[in-house]
Amino acid sequence: MPARASDARRAAVLGSPIAHSLSPVLHRAAYRELGLTDWTYDRFEVDEAALPGFFGNLGPEWAGLSLTMPLKRAVIPLLDGISDTAASVEAVNTVVLTDDGRRTGDNTDIPGMIAALREHGIEQVDSAAVLGAGATASSALAALARVCSGEVVVYVRSRERAAEMRQWGERLDVEVRTADWADAEQALRAPLVFATTPAGTTDFLATAVPERPATLFDVLYDPWPTALAARWSLAGGAVVSGLDLLVHQAVLQVEQMTGRAPAPLEAMRRAGERALAER
């Protein structure tokens, strides 16, 4: 079971870089709504080399950790076990520390993506495209395993990345075809497009948005909107944002760490929107 919600507890997000993270804003908003006045949530700059030492200093007051890059795979050897969802992509973004001393890992990015899509009315598509081939792209494939009934075309820059994405497709039981990044404009015609690349990478595609675009899931949230998302929305297409993803995955983290459900999704979203508006 999660740590007792009535006790003073600590949680935090770890990563490098971490100063930009909105996770403290979202989790603290949830604590306020849930009346968890003794709970705190912080952020710590921790890289792969420092992670074992950080874990070694965790006391009994710690309830959970959120993990971002580059720690999602580095943390796995430090845990007592991970969920099937986390194992499916070999990535952990959530650690729950229980009263008996166990440290278990989960991946809330994947169900967070599915929940964000459903919130925008996307339950099933017959094909999809993914821009990029990093860790977020593999999570996108895991989400598409549940919402896409047909082929997923992944646009990549190298043969090595192409091979990796095809391997993930086989592992996740997704029909993956890879295509060259130079042909990325073709991705925009898909019923669902996942943009999983760093800021600025897809800006050149903004001028290629079709007249009647379908749905774009752009995992970025700062800066927002991206050039692609802005043009997509202007053309009348549906846009799922990185903030949508961040809020939905954070809801699941709060519920796991505190043992309290449902987490206050709308309060967390409003807090994230205010924080972004102030940047």
N, C-alpha and C positions, 0 to 999 in steps of 0.2 A: 504493500500500500504506500501511497505518497506520504511525505512528512506531514505531521499533524498541523493543520491549518491554524490552530489556536495558538501555536507557539511563535515566538519571534524567529523569523527565518530569513535566509539570504538566498538570492539568485542573481545571475549576471549573464551577460553576453561576452564571449571571448572571441578574439580574432586579431588579424593584423593586415591592413589597417582597421581600426574600429571606431575612430572618432565620429564617423558619419552615421553610425548605426542609430536607427529609430527604435530599436527594441526596448531600451529603457523607458521611452515615452509610452509605448503601448502597454508594457507590463505594469508600469506604475499606475496608469489609468485603470487597468483591470483591478489592481489591488484596492484602489480607492472605491470603486463601484462595489466590490465584494466585501468591503469593510475590513480588509486585512491590514489594519493600521500598523502592525508590528513587522510587516514584510518590507524588505528593501530589494531593489534591483539596480545593479551597477553595470559598468562596462570596463573591461580590462584589455589592454594591449598585450596579447599573448601570441607568440609564434610557435611553430612546431617544436623548436628546441626547448622552449620554456614550458611547454604544456605538462610534461610529467612532473616537474617541480611544483607547478600550480596545483595539480591534483593531489600531490603529496601533502600540501598544507591545508586541505579542506577540512574544516571541523564539522561537528554534528549539527551546527546551525544551518548548514547549506542544504537547500531543498532541490535546486536544479540549476542547469547551465544551458544557455543557448550558444550554439557554435556556428561561426561563419568561416569563410576561407582564411587561412589554409588548413583548418583543423578538422574538417568533416571526416576525413579518412584517418588522419594521424591519431585521433582519439580512440579508435576502435580497440587497439591492444590494451588500453588502460581500463576497459570496461569489463564488467562481469557477464554481460550478455547484450545482444541487440535484437531489435524486432525484425520480423520477416521483411517489413517494408524497407528498413535501413539496409538489411543484408542484400536486398534485390539490386541496390545501386552502390553498395559498399560506401555509404555516406551517412553520417550521423549529424543531425543539427540540434538534437535535444538530448540532454542527460538528466535523468531523475535519480536523486540520491535519497534512499529510503532509510527508515529508522533502524533497520537491521544492518546497515552499512553497505548494502548493494548499490552498484552504480550501473544503471541500465540505459541503453541508447535507443533512440528512435529517430525516424525521419518524418517530420511534419510538413516538409516542403511538398511532397507528393500529394497527400490528401488535401493540403492547402491549395494546390493548383486545381484539383478537381472541384473543391468547394467554390473557388473563385469563378471557375467556368460555369458551374451550375447557377451561381448567383446571377450570372449574365444570360441565363437561359440555354447554355450549351450542355446538353446531356449526351449527345452522340453526333459524330460526323463520320462521313465515309472516306475521308482522306485528310491529310494535314501536311504541313511543312515546318521544318525547324531550321532556324538560322543560327549557326554556331555548333560547336562540338565539344564544349567543356563540360564541367561537372553539372551545371544547371541543365544542359541539354539532355544528359542521361536521366535526370529527374523528370524532364518534360516527356521523354519517351516512356517512362514508367507511368506517368499520368495518362498519356495517350493510349497505353495498353488497355485502359478502362473506358476511354471515351471515343476511340477511333476504330472503326470496323475494317478499314482498308489500309492502303499504303501510306507510309510516312516518308517524305523525301527530306533528307538532311543535307544542307548546303555547307560545305567544308572547304578549307584552304589547302589541305594536304592529303596525300594518300594514307599517311599514318592515321590521321584523324578519321578518315573515311572508314578504314578498317576497324577502328575502335567503335565507331557508331554502328557498324553492321554487327559487330560482336554483341554490343548492348541490345540490339534488336533481337538477335537470336536468344539471348538470355532472358529478355523480358517478353518474348513471344509477340514481338511487333514486326510487321512487314516493313523493313527499312530498305530504302534505296538511297544511295548517296549521289550528290551532284556537285559540280565545281562551284566555288564561291562566285566566280565570274558570271554565272547564270542565276544569281540570287533573285533577280527581278521576277523570274518565273514563280518563285515561292509565293508572291503576293496574290496569285490567283487561287490559292488553296482556300477551302472552306474555313480552315483554322490555321493561323500562322503563329508560331512561337518564335519570338526574338529573344535569344539568350546571350547575346554578345555584350561586351563592355560599352560604356557610354561613347557615342559618336560613331560607332562602327557601322550602324545601319542608316546613318543620315543620308547617304547618297541614294538610298532607295526611295526617299520621300517623293521624288519627282516621277516615280514609276508606279505609284499607287493607282490601281485600276479605277474606272468610273464608278463601279459598284462593288466595293470591297466587302468581304464577309466579316470575319472576326480576327483581330490581332491581339495576342497576349504578349505584351512587352514587359519583361521581368524587371526593368529598371524603374526606380521611383525618384531618383534624384541625380541629375536634373529631370524635371517633368513639366510638360510633356516632352518626349523626344521628338525630333523632327519627323520621324516616321509616324509616331502615334498622333501627332498634331494633324498631319496631312490626312491620315487614315480617318480620323474623326470628322474632319472637314468634308470629306467625301461621303460621309454618312455611314461609315463602317462602325461596328461595335469594337470597343477597346477595353481589354482587361489589363489593369496596370500592375506594376510591381508592388504598389501599396496594397492593392487587393490581395495579392499573394502574401505579403508580409503580415497583414492583419489576420488572415485566415490561418496561417501557420502558427502565429503567435497565440491565437485563441486556443489551439490544441495544446500548445506548450503550457499555457496558464492552467488549463484543466488538469494536465498530467502532474505538474509541479505542486499545485495547491490541493488537488483532490476536489475542487469545487467546479461544478458545471450546472448550467452553461456559463462560459465566460462572456463578459459584456462586449460583444463584437462591435456594436455601434459606438459605444463610448470609446473603445480603442481606436476605431477608425477616425472619429472626430479628433481625437488627440493627435493622431498621426498627421491628419490634414492640417491642423493648426501649426504643428511643428514644421512641416514642409513650407507652409506659407510664410513663416518667419525667417526662413533661410535666405 
